[in-house]
Amino acid sequence: MNILNGNGRTKLLWVFFFIFNLLFTVAVIKLPAQIADFSSNLSQFKLRNGLQVILYEDSSVPLVSVVVAYSVGSINDPENKPGLAFFMQHLMFQGSRNVGPMQHITYIQNIGGELNAATTFDKTFFYETVPANQLGLVLWLESDRMSFLEINEAAVDRIKEMLINNERQRNLQEPYTRYFFLIDQILFPDSYYGHTLPGSEEAIKSFSLEEIIDFYKRYYVPNNAVLCISGDIRPDKVKELVTRYFETIPRGPEINSSLFSNLKLSFSARDQIIYDSMISIPALQFGIRFDDWQPEDRLLFKTLEYILLNGRTSRLYNRLGDKERLALYLTGGLDERRPYLSLKLFLLANNKTMIDRSKKIIQEEFSRLKNEMISEMEMDKIRNRYKFNLVNRFAGTNLSRSLALAESYLSDGKLPDPVAELSSLDKITPYSILSLSRRFLKEEKYCFITILPR
């Protein structure tokens, strides 16, 4: 029997919504001990060969996560050789002096651990989560491939074949991904910033054994890396292990980190239509690049991202998805590439009319940000969501914490301070957002690509 009538159900839903939001707000504003006392569990030291080591002690579960992050990514690919950093990520699993091809994976899986790797524009991460008593094994595996990676024709040919097959399959199964790269080429018209992460089939075929060895010896060295360990550890014991396994690895050459280019201020093909026989559903790719921003602007840009694209209640998700039901699929966010920032968005819609309407809504929301201050209620919602995500990064799992520590250190050259970051967040005002929007949301920098079935 239906006990509640329509009005009763509505009142109950409002009560539930109020209680949920109250609990959410309290849970986020009252920081957990792992964040409030973050620095007390954190320590760092550097080996004589330049390897930076960051430790975080957390005995809540008998696990440990290890991240070895190198300051190398697609920006370091040699000119006319796009994809070499991505190639190296896969080659690092093809065996070293004491470990056979793919045995690194077998070792970790046999002790019930998990592992993975990732390459970005300027960083490469290798990471494992294992039982705490297996930390020594992980450090041995990582140090062995940092020092003695086996690079031979057989291993190189295996990776070339795998990546070329993956590229062909991706082009067939995920035809939209090529437009993620196309918007990058428009926003970053430069050989370092604008090429694709995996490279092309032609580039992969062209990698020589000598080029690969030189790339490895230059970038995959202790003085170009950070080792982050988080979990059930004793820092004094871990320092002994790290020193034993890593300190004898020779230092590599000093890296020139100033690979910055003066990108063109204007953009070619800012609003174009492409017909593609490989796709069945219309799509829209949008991007805008922000130049000449200052370090103090970074948190403001992150706040702008939250207003527009973070979560179902953000402005563009709400209008394009829930409210006007134009987007069948929507994703996007902020992308930082050394001195440049961009905001990108990708959506799928049923027809060109919906695509055109979506373009108009994006421009309307940007215009609103330039002409109207956001409300204090919306500002509070953004702060709470940001705090919630920050807590998940630094107080979620050992792996999320280790990755956040490594990423922050390689980006800023120092340890993160989540408490200070939240303090800075609380100082952001609606006027701060209005001022940033008027400085950077310029129509002549909007770039649209409309992709339609042929």
C-alpha positions as CSV (number, residue, x, y, z in Angstrom):
1,M,0.0,0.0,0.0
2,N,1.2,3.5,-0.9
3,I,1.4,5.3,2.5
4,L,2.6,8.7,1.2
5,N,0.6,10.9,-1.1
6,G,2.3,13.2,-3.6
7,N,2.8,16.1,-1.1
8,G,4.1,13.7,1.6
9,R,6.7,12.2,-0.8
10,T,7.8,15.7,-1.8
11,K,8.3,16.8,1.8
12,L,10.1,13.6,2.6
13,L,12.5,14.1,-0.3
14,W,13.2,17.7,0.7
15,V,14.0,16.5,4.3
16,F,16.3,13.8,3.0
17,F,18.0,16.3,0.6
18,F,18.5,18.8,3.4
19,I,20.0,16.2,5.8
20,F,22.2,14.7,3.1
21,N,23.6,18.1,2.2
22,L,24.1,19.0,5.9
23,L,26.0,15.8,6.5
24,F,28.0,16.3,3.3
25,T,29.0,19.8,4.3
26,V,30.0,18.9,7.8
27,A,31.9,15.8,6.6
28,V,33.9,17.9,4.2
29,I,34.5,21.0,6.3
30,K,35.6,19.0,9.3
31,L,38.8,17.6,7.9
32,P,39.9,14.1,8.9
33,A,43.0,13.7,11.0
34,Q,45.0,12.5,8.0
35,I,44.6,15.9,6.4
36,A,44.8,18.1,9.6
37,D,48.0,16.3,10.6
38,F,49.2,15.5,7.1
39,S,52.7,16.9,7.6
40,S,53.3,15.0,10.8
41,N,53.3,11.7,9.0
42,L,55.3,12.9,6.1
43,S,59.1,12.8,5.6
44,Q,61.6,13.1,2.8
45,F,65.2,12.6,2.0
46,K,67.5,12.6,-1.1
47,L,70.1,10.0,-2.0
48,R,73.5,11.0,-3.2
49,N,72.6,10.1,-6.8
50,G,69.8,12.7,-6.7
51,L,66.8,10.4,-6.2
52,Q,64.2,12.2,-4.2
53,V,62.3,10.0,-1.7
54,I,59.0,10.8,0.0
55,L,57.5,8.7,2.8
56,Y,54.1,8.7,4.4
57,E,53.3,6.5,7.4
58,D,49.8,5.2,7.6
59,S,49.3,1.9,9.6
60,S,45.5,1.8,9.2
61,V,45.8,-1.2,6.8
62,P,48.8,-3.6,6.3
63,L,49.5,-2.4,2.8
64,V,52.0,-0.2,1.1
65,S,51.9,1.7,-2.2
66,V,55.1,2.5,-4.2
67,V,55.2,5.1,-6.9
68,V,58.3,5.8,-9.1
69,A,57.6,8.9,-11.1
70,Y,60.0,10.2,-13.8
71,S,60.0,13.8,-15.1
72,V,59.5,12.7,-18.7
73,G,56.5,12.7,-21.0
74,S,55.5,13.5,-24.5
75,I,57.1,16.9,-24.3
76,N,60.4,15.2,-24.2
77,D,59.8,13.1,-27.4
78,P,62.5,14.0,-30.0
79,E,61.3,16.1,-32.8
80,N,59.6,14.1,-35.5
81,K,59.6,11.1,-33.1
82,P,56.3,11.4,-31.3
83,G,55.4,8.6,-28.9
84,L,58.8,7.7,-27.6
85,A,58.0,8.4,-23.9
86,F,54.8,6.3,-24.3
87,F,56.8,3.6,-26.0
88,M,59.3,3.5,-23.0
89,Q,56.4,3.1,-20.5
90,H,55.7,-0.3,-22.1
91,L,59.3,-1.2,-22.7
92,M,60.0,-0.9,-19.0
93,F,58.1,-4.2,-18.5
94,Q,60.1,-6.1,-21.0
95,G,62.8,-7.3,-18.6
96,S,66.0,-6.1,-16.9
97,R,69.2,-7.8,-15.9
98,N,67.6,-10.0,-13.2
99,V,63.9,-10.0,-14.3
100,G,62.6,-11.6,-17.5
101,P,60.1,-10.1,-19.9
102,M,56.8,-9.4,-18.1
103,Q,58.0,-11.1,-14.9
104,H,57.7,-7.8,-13.0
105,I,53.9,-8.2,-13.4
106,T,54.1,-11.8,-12.4
107,Y,56.0,-11.1,-9.2
108,I,53.5,-8.5,-8.1
109,Q,50.4,-10.6,-9.0
110,N,51.8,-13.7,-7.3
111,I,51.9,-11.8,-3.9
112,G,48.4,-10.5,-4.3
113,G,49.5,-7.0,-5.4
114,E,48.3,-4.6,-8.1
115,L,50.3,-2.5,-10.5
116,N,50.0,-0.2,-13.4
117,A,51.8,2.6,-15.3
118,A,50.8,5.9,-17.0
119,T,52.4,8.5,-19.1
120,T,51.3,12.1,-19.4
121,F,52.4,15.2,-21.1
122,D,55.4,15.6,-18.8
123,K,55.5,12.7,-16.3
124,T,55.6,8.9,-16.3
125,F,54.4,6.9,-13.3
126,F,55.0,3.3,-12.3
127,Y,53.1,2.1,-9.3
128,E,52.4,-1.0,-7.2
129,T,50.2,-1.7,-4.1
130,V,51.3,-4.8,-2.1
131,P,51.2,-6.3,1.4
132,A,53.5,-4.2,3.6
133,N,55.9,-7.1,4.2
134,Q,56.6,-7.2,0.4
135,L,58.0,-3.7,0.1
136,G,61.6,-5.0,-0.4
137,L,60.5,-6.9,-3.5
138,V,58.9,-3.9,-5.1
139,L,62.0,-1.7,-4.4
140,W,64.2,-4.4,-5.9
141,L,62.1,-4.7,-9.0
142,E,62.0,-0.9,-9.5
143,S,65.7,-0.4,-8.9
144,D,66.6,-3.2,-11.3
145,R,64.8,-1.7,-14.2
146,M,66.0,1.8,-13.4
147,S,69.6,0.5,-13.5
148,F,69.6,-2.5,-15.8
149,L,66.7,-2.4,-18.3
150,E,67.3,-4.8,-21.1
151,I,66.9,-2.9,-24.4
152,N,67.4,-5.2,-27.4
153,E,65.9,-5.7,-30.8
154,A,63.6,-8.5,-29.7
155,A,62.0,-6.4,-26.9
156,V,61.8,-3.3,-29.1
157,D,60.1,-5.3,-31.9
158,R,57.6,-6.8,-29.5
159,I,56.5,-3.3,-28.2
160,K,56.4,-1.9,-31.7
161,E,54.1,-4.6,-32.9
162,M,51.9,-4.3,-29.8
163,L,51.5,-0.5,-30.0
164,I,50.9,-0.5,-33.8
165,N,48.2,-3.1,-33.4
166,N,46.7,-1.1,-30.5
167,E,46.8,2.1,-32.6
168,R,45.0,0.4,-35.5
169,Q,42.3,-1.1,-33.2
170,R,41.8,2.2,-31.4
171,N,41.2,4.0,-34.7
172,L,38.6,1.4,-35.6
173,Q,36.9,1.0,-32.2
174,E,37.3,4.5,-30.8
175,P,37.2,6.9,-33.8
176,Y,36.4,9.9,-31.7
177,T,39.8,9.8,-29.9
178,R,41.6,11.3,-32.9
179,Y,39.7,14.5,-32.3
180,F,41.1,14.8,-28.8
181,F,44.5,15.0,-30.5
182,L,43.2,17.4,-33.2
183,I,42.0,19.9,-30.6
184,D,45.4,19.7,-29.0
185,Q,47.1,20.5,-32.3
186,I,44.9,23.6,-32.7
187,L,45.4,24.8,-29.1
188,F,49.2,24.0,-29.1
189,P,50.6,24.5,-32.6
190,D,54.0,23.3,-31.6
191,S,56.0,20.1,-32.2
192,Y,56.6,19.6,-28.5
193,Y,53.2,20.5,-27.1
194,G,50.8,19.5,-29.8
195,H,51.6,16.0,-30.9
196,T,49.8,12.9,-29.7
197,L,50.9,10.9,-26.7
198,P,51.1,7.4,-28.4
199,G,52.5,8.8,-31.6
200,S,51.7,7.5,-35.1
201,E,52.3,4.1,-36.7
202,E,55.0,5.7,-38.9
203,A,56.8,7.2,-35.9
204,I,56.7,4.0,-33.9
205,K,58.2,2.1,-36.9
206,S,61.0,4.6,-37.1
207,F,62.3,4.3,-33.5
208,S,65.9,3.0,-33.7
209,L,67.6,0.9,-31.0
210,E,70.1,3.7,-30.5
211,E,67.5,6.4,-30.0
212,I,65.6,4.3,-27.4
213,I,68.8,3.5,-25.4
214,D,69.8,7.2,-25.4
215,F,66.3,8.2,-24.3
216,Y,66.4,5.7,-21.4
217,K,69.8,6.7,-20.2
218,R,68.9,10.4,-20.3
219,Y,65.5,10.4,-18.6
220,Y,65.0,7.2,-16.6
221,V,67.7,8.0,-14.0
222,P,67.5,8.7,-10.3
223,N,68.2,12.4,-10.5
224,N,65.1,12.7,-12.8
225,A,62.8,10.7,-10.5
226,V,60.9,10.8,-7.3
227,L,60.1,7.7,-5.2
228,C,57.0,7.9,-3.1
229,I,56.1,5.2,-0.5
230,S,52.9,5.4,1.5
231,G,51.4,2.8,3.9
232,D,52.2,0.6,6.9
233,I,55.9,1.5,7.1
234,R,58.7,2.4,9.6
235,P,60.5,5.3,8.0
236,D,63.9,4.4,9.4
237,K,63.7,0.8,8.1
238,V,62.4,2.0,4.7
239,K,65.3,4.5,4.4
240,E,67.7,1.5,4.8
241,L,65.9,-0.5,2.1
242,V,65.8,2.4,-0.3
243,T,69.5,3.2,0.2
244,R,70.4,-0.4,-0.3
245,Y,68.5,-0.8,-3.6
246,F,68.9,2.6,-5.2
247,E,71.9,4.5,-4.0
248,T,74.4,2.6,-6.2
249,I,72.5,3.5,-9.4
250,P,74.6,6.1,-11.2
251,R,73.4,9.6,-11.6
252,G,72.3,10.6,-15.1
253,P,72.9,13.7,-17.1
254,E,71.3,17.0,-15.9
255,I,68.0,17.6,-17.6
256,N,67.1,20.9,-19.3
257,S,63.6,21.5,-18.1
258,S,63.0,24.7,-20.1
259,L,61.4,23.2,-23.1
260,F,59.0,26.1,-23.4
261,S,57.9,27.5,-26.8
262,N,56.3,30.8,-27.7
263,L,53.1,29.5,-29.1
264,K,51.1,31.6,-31.5
265,L,48.5,33.8,-29.9
266,S,46.0,33.2,-32.7
267,F,44.4,29.9,-33.5
268,S,43.8,28.3,-36.9
269,A,40.5,26.7,-37.8
270,R,38.8,27.9,-34.6
271,D,35.3,26.7,-35.7
272,Q,35.4,23.9,-38.2
273,I,33.1,21.1,-39.3
274,I,34.5,17.7,-40.2
275,Y,32.6,14.8,-41.8
276,D,33.8,11.3,-40.8
277,S,32.5,8.1,-42.2
278,M,33.9,6.2,-39.2
279,I,31.4,7.8,-36.7
280,S,27.7,7.3,-36.3
281,I,26.8,10.0,-33.7
282,P,27.6,13.7,-34.0
283,A,30.2,15.1,-31.6
284,L,31.5,18.4,-30.5
285,Q,35.1,19.1,-29.2
286,F,35.7,22.5,-27.5
287,G,38.9,24.0,-26.2
288,I,40.3,27.3,-24.9
289,R,44.0,28.0,-24.0
290,F,45.0,30.3,-21.2
291,D,48.3,32.2,-21.6
292,D,50.3,34.3,-19.3
293,W,48.7,33.1,-16.1
294,Q,50.5,33.3,-12.8
295,P,51.0,30.6,-10.1
296,E,48.5,32.2,-7.8
297,D,45.9,31.8,-10.6
298,R,46.1,28.0,-10.6
299,L,43.6,27.5,-7.8
300,L,41.2,30.0,-9.4
301,F,41.3,28.0,-12.7
302,K,40.6,24.8,-10.8
303,T,37.6,26.6,-9.2
304,L,36.5,27.6,-12.6
305,E,36.7,24.0,-13.8
306,Y,34.5,23.0,-10.8
307,I,31.9,25.6,-11.7
308,L,31.7,24.5,-15.3
309,L,32.5,20.8,-15.5
310,N,33.0,19.0,-12.1
311,G,30.1,16.9,-11.1
312,R,26.5,16.6,-12.2
313,T,25.4,19.9,-10.7
314,S,28.1,21.9,-12.4
315,R,26.8,24.4,-14.9
316,L,27.6,22.7,-18.2
317,Y,26.7,19.2,-17.0
318,N,23.5,20.5,-15.6
319,R,22.4,22.5,-18.7
320,L,23.7,20.2,-21.5
321,G,22.8,17.0,-19.7
322,D,20.1,17.1,-17.1
323,K,18.2,20.3,-17.9
324,E,18.1,20.5,-21.7
325,R,19.1,16.9,-22.4
326,L,21.3,17.8,-25.4
327,A,24.4,15.7,-24.6
328,L,24.3,11.9,-24.7
329,Y,27.8,11.9,-23.2
330,L,29.9,14.7,-21.8
331,T,33.4,14.9,-20.4
332,G,36.0,17.6,-19.9
333,G,38.3,19.4,-17.6
334,L,41.4,21.5,-17.1
335,D,44.7,20.5,-18.7
336,E,48.0,22.0,-17.5
337,R,51.0,21.9,-19.8
338,R,53.9,23.7,-18.1
339,P,53.3,27.4,-18.8
340,Y,50.0,26.8,-20.5
341,L,46.5,25.8,-19.3
342,S,43.5,24.8,-21.4
343,L,39.9,23.9,-20.7
344,K,38.5,21.2,-22.9
345,L,35.1,19.6,-23.4
346,F,33.8,16.7,-25.5
347,L,30.2,15.7,-26.0
348,L,28.0,13.4,-28.2
349,A,24.6,14.5,-29.3
350,N,21.8,13.1,-31.5
351,N,22.0,15.5,-34.4
352,K,23.6,18.7,-35.7
353,T,20.8,20.9,-34.2
354,M,21.7,19.7,-30.7
355,I,25.4,20.3,-31.4
356,D,24.7,23.9,-32.5
357,R,22.6,24.4,-29.4
358,S,25.3,23.0,-27.2
359,K,27.8,25.4,-28.7
360,K,25.5,28.3,-27.9
361,I,25.1,27.1,-24.3
362,I,28.9,26.9,-23.8
363,Q,29.2,30.5,-25.0
364,E,26.3,31.6,-22.8
365,E,27.8,30.1,-19.7
366,F,31.2,31.7,-20.4
367,S,29.4,35.0,-20.9
368,R,27.6,34.6,-17.6
369,L,30.9,34.1,-15.8
370,K,32.2,37.3,-17.3
371,N,29.1,39.4,-16.5
372,E,27.7,38.0,-13.3
373,M,29.2,37.1,-10.0
374,I,28.4,33.6,-8.8
375,S,26.3,33.3,-5.7
376,E,27.7,32.6,-2.3
377,M,25.6,29.4,-2.3
378,E,27.3,28.2,-5.4
379,M,30.7,29.2,-4.1
380,D,30.1,27.1,-0.9
381,K,29.0,24.1,-3.1
382,I,32.3,24.4,-5.1
383,R,34.4,24.7,-1.9
384,N,32.7,21.6,-0.4
385,R,33.2,19.5,-3.6
386,Y,36.8,20.6,-3.9
387,K,37.5,19.7,-0.3
388,F,35.8,16.3,-0.7
389,N,38.0,15.5,-3.7
390,L,41.2,16.8,-2.0
391,V,40.5,14.6,1.0
392,N,40.0,11.6,-1.3
393,R,43.4,12.4,-2.9
394,F,45.4,12.7,0.3
395,A,43.4,10.6,2.8
396,G,41.8,8.1,0.5
397,T,44.0,5.2,-0.3
398,N,47.8,4.8,-0.1
399,L,48.0,4.7,-3.8
400,S,46.0,7.9,-4.4
401,R,48.2,9.6,-1.8
402,S,51.4,8.4,-3.3
403,L,50.4,9.5,-6.8
404,A,49.3,12.9,-5.5
405,L,52.6,13.4,-3.7
406,A,54.7,12.4,-6.7
407,E,52.6,14.5,-9.1
408,S,52.8,17.6,-6.8
409,Y,56.6,17.2,-6.2
410,L,57.4,16.9,-9.9
411,S,55.1,19.8,-10.8
412,D,56.1,22.2,-8.1
413,G,59.5,21.0,-6.8
414,K,58.1,20.8,-3.2
415,L,55.8,18.7,-1.0
416,P,52.1,19.6,-1.2
417,D,50.3,21.2,1.8
418,P,46.6,20.3,1.6
419,V,45.8,22.4,4.7
420,A,47.3,25.5,3.1
421,E,45.5,24.7,-0.2
422,L,42.2,24.6,1.6
423,S,43.0,27.8,3.4
424,S,43.7,29.5,0.0
425,L,40.4,28.0,-1.3
426,D,38.4,29.6,1.4
427,K,39.9,33.0,0.4
428,I,38.5,32.8,-3.1
429,T,35.5,35.1,-3.6
430,P,32.9,35.4,-6.3
431,Y,34.7,38.6,-7.4
432,S,37.9,36.6,-7.8
433,I,36.1,34.3,-10.3
434,L,34.6,37.3,-12.1
435,S,38.0,38.9,-12.5
436,L,39.6,35.7,-13.8
437,S,36.8,35.1,-16.3
438,R,37.1,38.6,-17.7
439,R,40.9,38.3,-18.1
440,F,40.9,34.9,-19.8
441,L,37.6,33.8,-21.2
442,K,38.1,35.7,-24.6
443,E,35.8,34.7,-27.5
444,E,38.7,34.9,-30.0
445,K,40.3,31.9,-28.2
446,Y,37.2,29.6,-28.3
447,C,37.9,26.6,-30.5
448,F,35.2,24.3,-31.7
449,I,35.3,21.2,-33.8
450,T,32.0,19.7,-35.0
451,I,32.2,16.1,-36.1
452,L,29.4,14.8,-38.2
453,P,28.7,11.4,-39.8
454,R,29.3,11.3,-43.5
